[in-house]
Amino acid sequence: MNDSKQFNDLYAFVQVAKFGSFTQAAMALNVQPSALSHRMNDLEKRLKIKLLNRTTRSVSTTEAGQQLLERTAPMFNIIQQEIYALSDYTDKMIGKIRINTPERPAFELIYPKINRFLAENPEIELEVFINNRYCDIVAERFDFGVRLGQDIAQDMIAVRISTKNTMTVVASPSYINQLGSPNDLKDLNAHRCIVASFNPDYRLSEWEFMVKNQLNKIRVPESLVFNSLGLVKLAANDGLGIAWLPRTTVEAEIKTGKLIEFFTNINITYPPMYLYYAKNKHKTPVMIALIELLRWQNDQTPHAV
């Protein structure tokens, strides 16, 4: 049996299993779907075991196929990482970076800085996964995570990438004209409040303020709930209710008058966001460049949290 053919067919199998589609896997491998299907049939015949369940709409692994996927996919990932690591010995920016981040940092802190960087370095592969839940970046094979400093484990290296985060209460002029303005925190209970939810079990309906240097929490009605700050902002812009959002997220709308903010003298401010990675992580030139690109300008050195 030809070893290179076996290796190539195993890699093709991993792609089919990951995509769950011959068409998508064929596009990634730059081959015809029919040719890829034939290769999988040939692989199953050689191994004398069925690896894939095929229907007209989808492809899934059999129990044996799933075992093969779980054992071989990490090996191909390691090979790819070692190939990328060779860029350490060249001046070329090449490699793959995977980042796990909440929604706001993805839109406000990461993308505005990386778009030009990626355009200038087209051989860099980047995966950004928006995830508002906690993620074990080592177990899930991410290069970086983004979180508040207090949420980062001690065995990680953290680099500050933002200023502090001030929250504010906002509503559109159309909403205010229809239902009036909240003059006191307790008035929020009589309004339609748009609430963020970062997971099915937790809704951010307890809004926090600093009143006379004391933390004051107000539980508001959950009139509308979205697991996206972007949708919370959109609903507030459309006059569907009052929202509690990071001020950086709605700063442009406040300046243009599309949103009116309330209780500005008691807004609470949270700590900055950090980019973090494992202490024993080998940093490729691309990783190092990305760290420096995202680093907050007044923060000069990475440090353990």
VOGU-3710 file (C-alpha; in Angstrom, 3 decimals, decimal comma):
1> mndskqfndl> 0,000/0,000/0,000  1,328/3,425/-0,929  2,092/5,296/2,323  1,663/8,748/0,790  -1,740/7,753/-0,640  -2,808/6,412/2,761  -1,685/9,652/4,422  -3,453/11,850/1,861  -6,666/9,832/2,073  -6,653/9,996/5,870
11> yafvqvakfg> -6,273/13,770/5,681  -9,135/13,915/3,180  -11,254/11,778/5,536  -10,595/14,230/8,401  -11,778/17,113/6,239  -14,956/15,303/5,176  -15,707/14,360/8,785  -15,100/17,911/10,040  -17,236/19,575/7,374  -19,901/16,875/7,314
21> sftqaamaln> -20,087/17,494/3,584  -18,282/16,165/0,524  -18,935/19,430/-1,305  -17,395/21,671/1,375  -14,483/19,316/1,999  -13,824/19,093/-1,747  -13,690/22,893/-1,965  -11,172/22,984/0,907  -9,066/20,292/-0,768  -9,503/21,742/-4,288
31> vqpsalshrm> -10,827/18,486/-5,745  -14,119/17,353/-7,250  -16,748/16,001/-4,795  -17,168/12,847/-6,907  -13,426/12,184/-6,804  -13,377/12,748/-3,040  -16,301/10,351/-2,569  -14,453/7,738/-4,613  -11,341/8,176/-2,433  -13,407/7,635/0,723
41> ndlekrlkik> -14,950/4,479/-0,743  -11,470/3,251/-1,612  -10,193/4,046/1,898  -13,044/2,109/3,498  -12,354/-0,874/1,239  -8,668/-0,877/2,139  -9,406/-0,611/5,880  -12,289/-3,091/5,532  -14,547/-0,948/7,732  -17,219/1,681/7,196
51> llnrttrsvs> -16,123/5,147/8,297  -18,891/7,414/7,001  -22,662/7,393/6,959  -23,892/9,039/3,765  -27,295/10,536/2,995  -28,399/12,855/0,213  -28,126/15,810/2,607  -25,302/15,071/5,024  -22,304/12,983/5,919  -21,537/11,753/9,435
61> tteagqqlle> -18,990/9,433/10,984  -19,718/5,906/12,092  -18,516/4,864/15,536  -15,288/3,601/13,971  -14,986/6,741/11,870  -15,431/8,967/14,912  -12,677/7,085/16,710  -10,374/7,484/13,727  -11,227/11,196/13,508  -10,523/11,835/17,198
71> rtapmfniiq> -7,173/10,065/17,012  -5,873/11,379/13,709  -7,169/14,973/13,557  -4,887/16,169/16,422  -1,900/14,634/14,615  -2,623/16,606/11,455  -3,043/19,743/13,595  0,373/19,152/15,164  1,979/18,649/11,747  0,401/21,885/10,505
81> qeiyalsdyt> 1,575/23,764/13,602  5,134/22,506/13,122  5,078/23,627/9,498  3,864/27,056/10,588  6,594/27,116/13,262  9,206/27,024/10,497  8,232/30,619/9,806  10,386/31,414/12,859  13,352/31,002/10,510  12,007/33,271/7,787
91> dkmigkirin> 10,895/36,858/7,526  7,490/35,884/6,162  4,311/36,332/8,170  2,636/32,961/7,754  0,599/30,811/10,088  -2,779/30,160/11,642  -4,164/31,960/14,706  -7,318/30,990/16,631  -8,880/33,520/19,037  -11,780/32,957/21,429
101> tperpafeli> -13,398/36,229/22,453  -16,652/37,778/23,647  -18,647/39,773/21,122  -17,738/43,341/22,141  -13,935/42,881/22,061  -14,236/41,117/18,702  -15,965/44,103/17,122  -14,397/46,987/19,053  -10,870/45,854/19,978  -9,765/43,129/17,586
111> ypkinrflae> -11,241/43,626/14,120  -10,517/47,393/13,861  -6,817/46,616/14,363  -6,428/43,403/12,389  -8,237/44,215/9,148  -5,331/46,144/7,638  -2,794/43,746/9,197  -4,459/40,788/7,468  -4,648/42,647/4,165  -0,901/43,290/4,354
121> npeielevfi> -0,140/39,665/5,307  -2,407/37,493/3,140  -0,712/34,224/4,116  -1,954/34,509/7,698  -4,974/32,356/8,516  -7,189/33,747/11,285  -10,132/32,192/13,107  -12,100/34,385/15,527  -14,790/32,607/17,534  -17,244/34,837/19,366
131> nnrycdivae> -18,141/33,167/22,650  -19,582/34,996/25,644  -19,117/31,965/27,890  -15,920/30,937/29,641  -13,679/28,812/27,425  -10,676/26,631/28,257  -8,466/27,855/25,420  -5,881/25,092/25,933  -8,404/22,246/25,849  -10,186/23,742/22,849
141> rfdfgvrlgq> -6,914/24,482/21,032  -7,170/28,256/20,825  -4,008/30,347/20,658  -5,582/33,287/22,497  -8,549/34,141/24,630  -9,991/37,530/25,593  -11,490/38,168/29,034  -11,480/40,492/32,017  -8,259/40,174/33,980  -10,054/38,807/37,031
151> diaqdmiavr> -11,433/35,912/34,963  -8,067/34,705/33,680  -6,316/31,744/35,329  -2,995/32,303/37,084  -1,114/30,028/34,682  -1,774/32,346/31,751  0,106/35,316/30,356  -2,171/38,350/29,923  -1,702/41,502/27,855  -3,974/44,470/28,367
161> istkntmtvv> -5,796/45,456/25,173  -8,324/48,082/26,274  -9,075/50,950/28,582  -11,562/50,489/31,415  -15,156/49,771/30,430  -17,822/52,248/31,531  -21,472/51,221/31,253  -24,375/53,550/30,455  -28,171/53,441/30,205  -29,537/54,532/26,817
171> aspsyinqlg> -32,805/54,874/24,935  -33,842/56,353/21,612  -35,699/59,684/21,310  -38,687/57,823/19,846  -38,917/55,601/22,915  -38,597/58,585/25,254  -41,290/60,500/23,367  -43,638/57,561/23,699  -42,960/56,308/27,245  -40,989/59,077/28,912
181> spndlkdlna> -37,599/59,225/30,613  -36,516/57,370/33,752  -35,705/60,029/36,349  -34,657/57,620/39,078  -33,166/54,138/39,083  -36,406/52,767/40,509  -38,231/54,163/37,469  -36,536/51,489/35,348  -38,993/48,948/36,740  -41,788/50,697/34,864
191> hrcivasfnp> -39,964/50,639/31,514  -39,334/48,104/28,787  -35,743/46,987/29,378  -33,570/45,237/26,825  -31,383/42,665/28,554  -28,244/40,842/27,417  -27,914/37,128/28,095  -24,499/35,520/27,825  -25,793/31,967/28,314  -29,240/30,332/28,667
201> dyrlsewefm> -28,947/30,257/32,460  -27,800/33,825/33,065  -29,424/37,085/32,038  -27,803/40,431/32,716  -30,966/41,904/34,221  -29,285/43,179/37,378  -27,845/46,518/36,291  -25,078/47,996/38,429  -24,347/51,608/39,388  -22,058/53,433/41,794
211> vknqlnkirv> -24,133/55,643/44,112  -22,072/57,632/46,646  -19,177/55,192/46,159  -21,447/52,265/46,962  -22,421/49,512/44,534  -26,121/49,723/43,775  -27,836/46,886/41,873  -31,215/47,292/40,214  -33,073/44,282/38,828  -34,943/45,421/35,731
221> peslvfnslg> -37,803/43,848/33,764  -36,655/41,412/31,083  -38,862/42,811/28,348  -36,495/41,788/25,556  -33,567/39,371/25,886  -30,775/38,902/23,353  -27,525/36,964/23,598  -25,855/39,589/21,426  -24,869/43,115/22,422  -25,248/44,034/18,780
231> lvklaandgl> -28,923/43,087/18,886  -29,408/44,879/22,219  -28,004/48,030/20,627  -30,101/47,579/17,483  -33,285/47,165/19,534  -32,448/50,299/21,548  -31,849/52,252/18,326  -35,224/51,069/17,046  -37,010/52,411/20,115  -37,969/49,019/21,550
241> giawlprttv> -36,756/49,756/25,055  -34,025/50,972/27,405  -30,623/49,255/27,337  -27,557/49,074/29,582  -24,496/48,904/27,371  -20,764/49,664/27,327  -20,406/53,330/26,466  -17,847/52,580/23,769  -20,487/50,460/22,033  -22,972/53,346/21,767
251> eaeiktgkli> -20,646/56,356/21,759  -21,298/57,209/18,103  -25,076/57,036/18,569  -24,889/59,234/21,662  -22,862/61,862/19,791  -25,341/61,973/16,901  -28,390/61,995/19,178  -29,702/58,617/18,020  -29,505/57,486/21,632  -29,934/59,472/24,839
261> efftninity> -28,050/58,370/27,940  -29,230/58,552/31,547  -27,661/58,425/35,022  -24,220/59,435/33,710  -23,111/60,614/37,163  -23,471/57,096/38,618  -22,194/54,949/35,745  -20,144/51,963/36,879  -16,717/51,278/35,359  -15,322/47,759/34,989
271> ppmylyyakn> -11,674/46,671/34,537  -9,976/46,489/31,124  -10,008/43,498/28,784  -6,960/41,278/28,330  -5,629/39,050/25,588  -4,247/35,913/27,221  -2,398/32,745/26,287  -0,735/29,758/27,987  2,684/30,369/29,556  4,197/27,367/27,777
281> khktpvmial> 2,749/28,341/24,399  5,329/28,604/21,628  4,892/32,070/20,168  5,337/32,227/16,415  6,267/35,518/14,704  2,599/35,925/13,756  1,507/35,509/17,379  4,100/38,012/18,550  3,015/40,510/15,886  -0,630/40,071/16,870
291> iellrwqndq> 0,130/40,607/20,561  1,917/43,859/19,804  -0,814/44,927/17,401  -3,577/44,471/19,978  -1,645/45,674/23,030  -3,172/48,746/24,656  -0,830/51,630/23,905  -0,164/52,520/27,545  0,619/48,931/28,501  4,180/48,045/27,595
301> tphav> 4,831/44,628/29,106  2,884/41,348/29,284  2,353/40,065/32,800  0,827/37,164/34,650  -2,586/37,929/36,087
//
